[in-house]
Every structure is written in C-alpha cells, then in structure tokens.
Amino acid sequence: MALFKKRTVGKPGEWFYCLEHQKVEEGPDCPAKDRFGPYPTRGEAEHAMATAREKNLQWETDPKWHDATARGDGDEA
C-alpha cells in the first residue's frame, strides 16, 4: 500500500502556471516540478512569472540575506 496518494485532480478553483508549456492551467495537469501554484485565481496564475521575478529581486537585494563572504568579495579575513 502506498504511503502517499498521487494527486491527479485539482480542487475546483485551483490555478497553476505550467513552466514547460508557459500557460495557465486549471488543476494540476502537469507534474509539480514543471509548475507554480496553486493560485486562487486565474489572474494570479497568469502573473506567476512576474511575481517570481519580483520576489527574486527582493531576495537578491535584501540586506539581511546579503552574504558577501560566500561570493568572495567581503572584507573579512
């Protein structure tokens, strides 16, 4: 008996953005590795890539997460 059931059908109102097909899908039609979501609305799923870019930029410019020593440009000895 399997420990985890594979979810093949989405809940009503779940929207996903498929990275492989570059389109919005209702329900998880594509594998989880190829999609963002779930989103509560189609509009949010349509803007998934813009949202990801914004969050990446926030993370990259957040001084709390700036790790100069990992890149080798820090002043620490």
C-alpha positions in Angstrom: 0.0 0.0 0.0 1.4 3.4 -1.0 2.1 5.9 1.8 1.2 8.9 -0.4 -1.5 9.2 -2.9 -0.7 10.9 -6.1 -3.0 13.8 -6.6 -4.1 13.8 -10.2 -7.2 16.1 -9.9 -7.1 19.6 -8.6 -9.6 21.2 -6.3 -12.2 23.5 -8.0 -10.7 27.0 -8.3 -7.0 26.0 -8.2 -4.9 27.6 -10.9 -1.4 26.7 -11.9 1.2 28.2 -14.2 3.0 25.5 -16.3 6.7 26.3 -16.8 7.1 23.8 -19.6 4.1 24.9 -21.7 4.2 28.5 -20.5 0.4 28.6 -19.9 -2.2 28.8 -17.2 -3.9 25.5 -16.3 -6.9 24.8 -14.0 -5.9 21.9 -11.8 -2.5 20.2 -11.8 -2.3 18.9 -15.3 1.5 18.9 -15.4 3.9 17.4 -12.9 4.7 19.5 -9.8 8.3 20.0 -11.0 7.0 21.9 -14.0 4.5 24.3 -12.4 4.0 27.2 -10.0 0.9 27.2 -7.8 -1.7 26.7 -6.8 -3.1 30.2 -7.1 -6.6 31.2 -6.0 -7.4 33.0 -9.3 -6.6 32.7 -13.0 -5.2 36.2 -12.9 -2.7 35.5 -10.2 -1.5 32.4 -12.1 -1.2 34.5 -15.3 1.2 36.8 -13.4 3.2 33.9 -11.8 6.5 34.7 -13.7 6.3 38.4 -12.9 5.6 37.6 -9.2 8.6 35.2 -9.2 10.9 37.9 -10.7 9.7 40.4 -8.1 10.3 38.0 -5.2 13.7 37.0 -6.6 14.7 40.7 -6.9 13.5 41.4 -3.3 15.5 38.4 -2.1 18.7 39.4 -4.0 18.6 43.0 -2.7 17.6 42.2 0.9 20.5 43.3 3.1 19.5 40.7 5.7 20.3 37.9 3.2 23.4 39.5 1.6 26.3 37.1 2.0 29.4 38.8 0.7 31.8 36.2 2.0 30.1 33.4 0.0 30.9 35.3 -3.2 34.4 36.1 -2.1 34.0 39.9 -2.1 33.9 40.5 1.6 36.4 42.3 3.7 36.7 39.5 6.3 40.0 37.7 6.7 
